Amino acid sequence: MSENRLEELAASTSRRGFLARVSGAVMGLVGAQTVGQLVVPGEADAYHFCGHIYTTDSCPHPTGLPRIDARGFPIRARDGKPVDDIGRVVDRSGNPVDRRGRQLTDAEGEALPAATRTRVCTAVGEEYEIETRVDGAWYRCCGGQVRKLVDCCSTHPRRINGDRALRGYCFKDRKVFCVMYYDTKVPC
């Protein structure tokens, strides 16, 4: 038997050969699923968030996607409910509530204390110990309504991704550090 034929036989019957074939199939499947997810129109999360592709990363947000209200405070992406700095849904007084709007309590039935609720761009500045400011914005149509994409700007030379900061829609010497979004009620 030739040396190449022996290697083929070993690859087809050995544990290493089996694992190589399985891992190749898994990688092909994962790759196909990834490509499929990236090209599905309307799948906002695959594009970072609708209207924005991964160029500058999202500002840190208590619940993940950096959705904000009109004043820059964090709200939950899926339903627009206000959240505190630790990600709990809160009522108008800032008290954490359950999905029915009842105040959350501890094991003894005592109401849980309210946490702070900080504007997302301000919280970014505090977390990264840099001066931040909301400067510019741009607009896209997402899900039938106008979405305002908002730059959290800084004079820091790097953006949250770690690479060189870009001007974006920031003013003066500021550049984009991270991005957030606000869903308007304007149809498009």
C-alpha atoms as one frame of an Amber mdcrd trajectory, in Angstrom:
protein
   0.000   0.000   0.000   1.258   3.510  -0.810   2.046   5.977   1.966  -0.739
   8.344   0.817  -3.265   5.501   0.855  -2.204   4.544   4.403  -2.672   8.153
   5.554  -6.136   8.273   3.914  -7.094   4.996   5.581  -5.840   6.228   8.982
  -7.696   9.523   8.563 -10.918   7.734   7.667 -10.785   5.224  10.542  -8.864
   6.911  13.353 -10.320   8.980  16.152  -8.359  12.003  14.928  -9.716  11.538
  11.409 -13.256  11.235  12.729 -12.884  14.378  14.832 -11.447  16.263  11.856
 -14.473  15.319   9.721 -16.965  16.195  12.478 -15.329  19.530  13.254 -15.279
  20.377   9.546 -18.994  19.638   9.285 -19.765  21.664  12.417 -17.749  24.637
  11.144 -19.565  24.454   7.810 -22.939  24.394   9.564 -22.051  27.277  11.893
 -20.696  29.290   8.986 -23.874  28.731   6.967 -26.061  29.728   9.928 -23.981
  32.856  10.547 -24.218  33.951   6.928 -27.951  33.239   6.976 -28.417  35.378
  10.060 -26.409  38.270   8.664 -28.481  38.580   5.529 -31.968  38.291   6.993
 -33.606  41.701   6.414 -35.217  43.152   9.513 -33.110  41.109  11.938 -31.857
  44.173  13.814 -29.673  42.425  16.381 -27.544  40.792  13.642 -26.581  44.275
  12.530 -25.593  45.371  16.053 -28.884  47.235  16.243 -31.087  48.417  13.402
 -29.529  51.388  11.659 -26.010  50.700  12.940 -23.426  48.152  11.872 -20.509
  47.140  14.115 -18.109  50.006  13.564 -18.242  51.633  16.985 -19.574  49.423
  19.752 -22.577  50.168  21.932 -22.312  52.158  25.093 -22.514  49.887  28.156
 -26.161  49.574  29.152 -27.763  47.824  32.129 -29.789  45.468  29.905 -27.628
  45.049  26.790 -28.735  46.967  23.710 -28.182  50.690  24.356 -31.746  51.994
  24.032 -32.343  55.333  25.725 -35.322  57.594  26.317 -35.531  61.162  25.007
 -33.451  62.418  27.957 -30.692  59.792  27.617 -31.743  57.472  30.457 -31.619
  53.679  29.953 -34.737  51.821  28.889 -35.244  48.165  28.066 -34.788  47.526
  24.330 -37.694  45.125  23.824 -40.463  47.242  25.338 -39.110  50.695  26.242
 -39.670  50.306  30.002 -37.361  52.454  32.157 -34.625  50.585  34.007 -32.264
  51.539  36.818 -28.475  51.261  36.708 -28.598  47.576  37.634 -31.149  46.692
  34.953 -34.374  46.420  36.973 -37.596  47.845  35.542 -38.665  50.832  37.630
 -41.854  52.820  38.166 -42.148  56.624  37.931 -40.734  56.996  41.434 -37.669
  54.900  40.549 -38.736  51.895  42.616 -37.971  48.463  41.131 -41.143  46.654
  40.023 -42.153  43.248  38.686 -43.829  42.697  35.301 -47.222  43.577  36.786
 -45.952  46.888  38.157 -45.846  45.777  41.805 -42.894  46.949  43.858 -40.230
  44.275  44.363 -39.692  43.036  47.894 -37.030  41.050  49.711 -37.573  37.669
  51.426 -39.141  39.377  54.461 -41.597  41.357  52.345 -39.756  44.678  52.700
 -39.678  46.890  49.612 -36.343  46.802  47.793 -34.592  50.158  47.742 -34.418
  52.200  44.580 -31.082  52.232  42.739 -29.623  55.152  40.851 -30.709  55.845
  37.299 -27.965  57.569  35.322 -27.960  58.840  31.749 -26.134  56.233  29.658
 -23.468  58.581  28.243 -22.820  60.019  31.723 -22.445  56.494  33.150 -19.935
  55.691  30.383 -17.835  58.694  31.377 -17.898  57.601  35.008 -17.056  53.977
  34.183 -14.146  54.821  31.873 -13.030  57.895  33.839 -13.257  60.167  30.810
 -15.293  63.243  30.026 -18.258  62.344  27.792 -20.966  64.317  26.092 -23.870
  63.637  23.758 -23.190  65.670  20.647 -24.532  64.536  17.325 -27.008  62.055
  16.002 -28.303  60.640  12.758 -31.565  58.980  11.800 -32.627  55.704  10.162
 -35.925  53.985   9.443 -36.210  50.868  11.619 -39.318  48.736  11.930 -41.530
  51.410  10.397 -40.463  54.228  12.728 -37.628  56.737  12.757 -34.725  55.734
  15.001 -32.295  58.354  16.294 -28.758  56.989  16.598 -26.827  58.962  19.187
 -23.058  59.449  19.591 -21.561  59.524  23.090 -18.473  61.656  22.415 -15.166
  62.230  24.175 -11.760  63.749  23.547 -10.275  60.320  24.302  -8.117  59.136
  21.355  -9.637  55.626  21.412 -13.225  54.503  21.155 -14.784  51.797  23.307
 -13.636  49.143  20.793 -10.026  50.069  21.598  -9.202  51.347  18.120  -8.699
  54.934  16.964 -11.679  57.207  17.646 -13.557  58.692  14.675 -15.137  62.140
  14.363 -18.671  60.915  13.642 -21.235  63.576  14.505 -19.242  64.959  17.436
 -18.295  68.621  17.719 -15.048  70.476  18.457 -12.203  68.098  19.380 -14.535
  65.306  20.483 -14.831  61.952  18.726 -17.269  59.057  19.033 -16.580  56.838
  22.035 -19.718  54.642  21.842 -23.246  54.709  20.401 -26.838  54.529  21.686
 -30.300  54.819  20.136 -33.688  56.388  20.748 -36.872  55.149  19.034 -39.058
  58.063  18.024 -42.791  57.757  17.387 -42.401  59.185  13.879 -43.463  56.686
  11.179 -41.314  56.108   8.121
